[in-house]
Amino acid sequence: MISHFATDCIIFFKILTFRCSTTHCMTGKKDITIYDIAKVLSLSPATVSRGLKDHPAINIKTRKRIMDTAKEMGYRSNSFASNLRMQKTHTIGIIVHELKSQFISSVLAGIEKITTDAGYDLIIGHSSETYRKEAANVHNLFHKRVDGLIASLAFDTTDLDHFDPFVQKGIPIVFFDRVEDFPYGTRVIIDNVKAGHEATAHLAAQGCRRIAHVTADLHRNVYAGRLKGYKQALSDYGLQYDASMLFVNDLSETSAVRTAKQILAMKVRPDGIFITNDFFAAVFLQALKEGGLRIPEDIAIVGFNNDAISRITHPKLTTINYPGEEVGEQAARSLLDQLSGSPSARTTDTIIIRSELIIRDSSMHRKI
């Protein structure tokens, strides 16, 4: 009988011999396969395969030999090929319009939390706010055979034809935040009309009578909805809508400074402003202060999203809480339900996430 020590020495020698006899292995050009491991251990490829999967039918000591040898040889399991045989890749594609946004980061955290627990990997595509890059990313993810797609649309996306291959293959799609009317796919959103109304009504309740609104591309549902809520609140408080009090731009830092200068130059300034983005609101607030205005005494400000920056401005920023992580979790759950064939999963649902007004010092304009 050969001792365990002698057996281990023979295995080790075989590994060294195998490595030295193949230039592919040394140069990294050839992946180690279960057949290579089987040859070194004098086992069948089927035994090695089961051992690598920790199958109870394989003796514990044999499993350990297989695992140790695989590690020593640098074996990597080819889960991609295995998944393709089962017509699944266990990957989910994600399309986002920007990566610097705290809201998007929190959505991604929510998606990752749910999908990781379910054993899925993520591939993220970034549209940089352009339809062209969005369409290219959607095309790329389709050909990477993702099992499902979660997407938020770019500023200038006007049609959703690029999603047709997913529709034709019956691959589930969940849209979040920026969505369109589309006869396929689940939507995860907040009630933007209600949120816009709540933000504007709060300013009116503080005594503001000239309330401005700063927003972005009104083709997008989120901004169109918040504008609609803004107008409804003005009407409810007997205030006239004034088109000169509407500022539409790209919500960038440069635009925030430029808009602040526009406000400072006005003969009759607004006394309240509802801004549909917290980062913009924070830069805007600081620019107004540098221009000699007091916040909220001269102009009361309400932002949107409840980003971390809203809690460190001076004064702290009143905002609408948009729970991004919950949005991500709901989007991921909906997609996984569809992938699992859950009877409760429907491909045309609209899921409404609750938002709420968080009142801080930047909007406490007047007590009336």
C-alpha positions in Angstrom: 0.0 0.0 0.0 1.3 3.4 -0.9 1.3 5.8 2.0 -0.7 9.1 2.0 2.6 11.0 1.9 3.8 9.0 -1.1 0.5 9.5 -2.9 0.7 13.3 -2.2 4.2 13.4 -3.6 3.1 11.6 -6.8 0.2 14.0 -7.2 2.5 17.0 -6.6 5.1 15.6 -9.1 2.3 15.1 -11.7 1.2 18.7 -11.2 4.8 20.0 -11.7 5.2 17.8 -14.8 1.9 19.0 -16.2 2.9 22.6 -15.7 6.4 22.2 -17.2 5.1 20.2 -20.2 2.7 22.9 -21.5 3.8 26.3 -22.5 0.1 27.3 -22.7 -0.2 26.9 -18.9 2.9 29.0 -18.3 1.9 31.8 -20.6 -1.7 31.8 -19.3 -3.2 31.0 -22.7 -4.8 27.8 -21.7 -7.4 27.4 -19.0 -7.2 24.4 -16.7 -10.1 22.0 -17.3 -11.6 19.1 -15.2 -9.9 16.8 -17.7 -6.5 18.2 -16.7 -7.3 17.6 -13.0 -8.6 14.2 -13.7 -5.4 13.2 -15.5 -3.2 14.4 -12.6 -5.3 12.6 -10.0 -6.0 9.5 -12.1 -9.7 10.0 -11.7 -12.6 10.2 -14.1 -13.7 13.7 -15.3 -17.1 12.9 -13.9 -15.7 12.3 -10.5 -13.7 15.5 -10.6 -16.8 17.4 -11.7 -18.9 16.1 -8.8 -16.0 16.6 -6.4 -15.7 20.3 -7.4 -19.4 20.7 -6.7 -18.9 19.1 -3.3 -21.2 16.3 -4.2 -21.9 13.9 -1.2 -21.5 10.9 -3.5 -17.8 11.5 -3.6 -15.7 10.5 -0.6 -14.7 13.5 1.6 -11.0 12.7 1.3 -11.3 12.5 -2.5 -13.2 15.8 -2.6 -10.5 17.4 -0.6 -7.8 16.0 -3.0 -9.8 17.4 -6.0 -10.3 20.8 -4.4 -6.6 21.1 -3.3 -5.4 20.0 -6.7 -7.8 22.4 -8.6 -6.5 25.3 -6.4 -2.9 24.4 -7.0 -3.4 24.1 -10.7 -5.3 27.4 -10.9 -8.5 25.9 -12.1 -11.4 28.3 -12.7 -15.0 27.0 -13.1 -16.6 27.9 -16.4 -19.9 29.0 -15.0 -20.7 31.0 -18.1 -20.6 27.9 -20.4 -22.6 26.0 -17.8 -25.2 28.7 -17.6 -25.5 29.0 -21.3 -26.3 25.3 -21.5 -29.2 26.0 -19.1 -30.2 29.1 -21.2 -29.4 31.3 -18.1 -26.4 33.4 -17.3 -27.5 34.5 -13.8 -26.6 38.1 -14.7 -28.8 41.1 -14.7 -28.2 44.2 -16.8 -28.6 47.7 -15.5 -28.8 50.9 -17.5 -28.4 54.2 -15.5 -28.2 57.7 -16.9 -25.4 58.9 -14.6 -23.1 57.4 -11.9 -22.2 60.5 -9.8 -25.7 60.8 -8.4 -26.3 59.8 -4.8 -29.8 58.7 -5.7 -28.5 56.3 -8.4 -25.9 55.0 -6.0 -28.6 54.2 -3.5 -30.7 52.5 -6.1 -27.8 50.4 -7.2 -27.2 49.4 -3.5 -30.8 48.3 -3.2 -30.6 46.2 -6.4 -27.3 44.7 -5.4 -28.6 43.7 -2.0 -31.5 41.7 -3.4 -29.8 40.2 -6.5 -26.7 39.1 -4.6 -28.8 37.1 -2.1 -30.4 35.4 -5.1 -27.1 34.5 -6.7 -27.1 37.0 -9.6 -24.3 39.1 -10.9 -24.8 42.7 -12.3 -23.5 44.3 -15.5 -24.0 48.1 -15.4 -24.2 50.3 -18.5 -23.9 54.1 -18.3 -25.8 56.2 -20.8 -24.2 59.6 -19.9 -27.7 61.1 -20.5 -27.7 60.3 -24.2 -30.1 58.1 -26.2 -27.2 57.0 -28.4 -25.2 55.5 -25.5 -28.3 54.1 -23.9 -29.3 52.2 -27.1 -25.7 50.9 -27.5 -25.7 49.6 -23.9 -29.0 48.0 -24.3 -27.8 46.2 -27.5 -24.6 45.1 -25.7 -26.5 43.7 -22.7 -28.9 41.8 -25.0 -25.9 40.1 -26.7 -24.3 39.4 -23.3 -27.5 37.3 -22.7 -28.5 38.9 -19.5 -31.5 37.2 -17.9 -33.3 40.5 -17.2 -32.8 44.3 -17.4 -33.4 47.2 -15.0 -33.2 50.6 -16.7 -33.6 54.4 -16.1 -33.9 56.5 -19.2 -31.6 59.2 -20.5 -32.7 62.9 -20.9 -33.1 62.6 -24.7 -34.7 59.2 -25.1 -37.9 59.7 -27.0 -38.7 56.1 -28.1 -38.0 52.7 -26.7 -37.4 50.7 -29.9 -34.0 49.6 -28.7 -35.7 47.5 -26.0 -37.6 45.5 -28.7 -35.2 42.6 -28.8 -35.9 42.0 -25.1 -39.6 42.2 -25.7 -39.4 39.7 -28.6 -37.4 37.2 -26.5 -39.7 37.7 -23.5 -36.8 38.9 -21.3 -38.2 40.9 -18.4 -37.5 44.6 -18.1 -38.1 46.8 -15.0 -37.9 50.6 -15.6 -37.3 52.9 -12.6 -37.5 56.6 -11.9 -37.4 57.8 -15.5 -39.9 55.8 -17.4 -42.1 56.0 -20.5 -45.5 54.6 -21.4 -44.5 51.2 -22.9 -46.7 48.1 -23.3 -44.0 45.9 -21.8 -42.1 46.1 -18.5 -42.7 47.0 -14.9 -42.3 50.6 -13.7 -41.0 51.5 -10.2 -41.6 55.2 -9.5 -42.8 57.7 -6.9 -45.9 59.9 -7.4 -44.0 62.9 -8.9 -47.1 65.1 -9.2 -47.9 64.6 -5.5 -44.3 65.3 -4.5 -44.2 68.5 -6.6 -47.4 69.6 -5.1 -46.2 68.9 -1.6 -43.0 70.8 -2.0 -44.7 73.9 -3.5 -47.6 73.8 -1.1 -45.1 73.9 1.8 -43.6 77.1 0.4 -47.0 78.7 -0.1 -47.9 77.7 3.5 -44.8 79.5 4.7 -46.1 82.7 3.1 -44.2 82.6 -0.2 -46.2 84.3 -3.0 -43.7 84.4 -5.8 -42.6 80.7 -6.1 -40.2 79.7 -8.8 -39.4 76.2 -10.0 -36.1 74.9 -11.3 -36.3 71.6 -13.2 -34.8 69.6 -16.1 -36.0 68.2 -19.5 -39.8 68.2 -19.3 -40.0 65.3 -21.8 -39.0 63.1 -18.9 -41.9 61.9 -16.7 -40.2 62.8 -13.4 -39.8 66.5 -14.3 -43.1 66.8 -16.1 -44.9 65.3 -13.1 -43.2 67.7 -10.6 -44.0 70.7 -12.8 -47.7 69.6 -12.9 -47.7 69.3 -9.1 -46.1 72.7 -8.8 -48.8 74.3 -10.9 -51.6 72.5 -9.0 -50.3 73.8 -5.7 -50.0 77.4 -7.0 -53.7 77.1 -8.1 -54.7 75.6 -4.7 -53.2 78.6 -2.9 -54.6 81.2 -5.3 -51.3 82.0 -6.9 -50.8 82.8 -10.6 -48.4 80.6 -12.6 -45.7 82.8 -14.2 -43.6 81.3 -17.0 -40.7 83.6 -16.1 -40.5 81.8 -12.8 -39.8 78.4 -14.5 -36.1 77.6 -15.1 -35.3 74.5 -17.2 -31.7 73.3 -17.5 -29.4 70.3 -17.1 -29.2 70.6 -13.3 -25.4 70.8 -13.4 -23.2 72.8 -11.0 -22.6 75.4 -13.8 -26.3 75.8 -14.3 -26.9 76.3 -10.6 -24.5 79.2 -10.5 -25.9 80.7 -13.7 -29.5 80.4 -12.4 -28.5 82.0 -9.1 -27.0 85.0 -11.0 -30.3 85.2 -13.0 -32.3 85.4 -9.8 -29.9 87.9 -8.2 -30.3 90.2 -11.3 -34.2 90.1 -11.3 -35.9 93.3 -10.2 -38.7 91.3 -8.6 -37.2 88.2 -7.2 -39.0 85.0 -6.2 -39.4 84.6 -2.4 -39.6 80.8 -2.7 -38.0 78.2 -5.0 -38.7 74.5 -5.5 -35.7 72.9 -7.1 -36.0 69.3 -8.4 -32.4 68.2 -7.4 -30.6 68.5 -4.0 -27.1 69.0 -5.4 -28.2 71.8 -7.7 -30.1 73.3 -4.7 -27.0 73.2 -2.5 -24.8 75.0 -5.1 -27.6 77.4 -5.8 -28.2 78.2 -2.1 -24.5 78.9 -1.6 -24.4 81.2 -4.7 -27.3 83.2 -3.4 -25.7 83.6 -0.1 -22.5 84.8 -1.8 -24.6 87.3 -3.7 -25.8 88.8 -0.4 -29.2 87.1 0.1 -30.4 85.4 3.3 -31.8 82.0 3.2 -34.7 81.5 4.0 -35.5 85.1 5.0 -35.1 86.5 1.4 -35.7 83.3 -0.5 -37.0 80.0 0.9 -35.7 76.8 -0.8 -37.0 73.3 -1.2 -34.9 70.6 -2.9 -35.5 67.0 -4.0 -34.1 63.5 -3.2 -32.8 63.9 0.4 -29.2 63.5 -0.7 -26.5 63.7 2.0 -25.6 67.2 0.9 -29.0 68.4 2.0 -28.0 67.8 5.6 -24.7 69.7 5.5 -25.8 72.9 3.8 -26.2 76.0 5.9 -29.1 76.3 6.5 -30.0 72.6 6.1 -32.1 71.9 3.1 -35.8 71.1 3.1 -36.3 68.3 0.6 -38.5 65.5 -0.7 -37.2 62.1 0.5 -36.9 59.8 -2.5 -35.9 56.5 -1.1 -33.5 55.2 -3.7 -32.5 52.0 -1.9 -36.1 51.0 -1.6 -36.6 51.8 -5.3 -33.7 49.5 -6.1 -34.9 46.7 -3.9 -38.4 46.8 -5.4 -37.1 46.8 -8.9 -34.9 43.8 -8.2 -37.7 41.9 -6.4 -40.0 42.5 -9.3 -37.5 41.3 -11.8 -36.6 38.2 -9.8 -40.3 37.4 -9.4 -40.7 37.5 -13.2 -37.6 35.4 -13.7 -38.8 32.8 -11.2 -42.2 32.6 -12.9 -44.0 33.7 -9.7 -47.8 33.6 -10.3 -48.0 37.1 -8.7 -45.5 38.6 -11.1 -46.9 40.8 -13.9 -44.9 42.4 -16.7 -46.9 45.6 -16.8 -47.2 46.6 -13.2 -46.5 50.1 -11.9 -45.1 50.1 -8.4 -45.5 53.4 -6.5 -42.8 54.1 -3.8 -43.8 56.5 -1.0 -42.0 59.8 -0.9 -42.3 62.5 1.8 -41.4 66.1 2.6 -38.6 66.6 5.1 -38.8 70.1 6.5 -35.5 71.8 7.5 -34.4 75.4 8.0 -34.0 76.4 4.3 -37.7 76.8 3.8 -39.0 78.2 7.1 -39.7 81.5 5.5 -42.5 83.1 7.5 -44.9 82.0 10.2 -48.4 82.9 9.1 
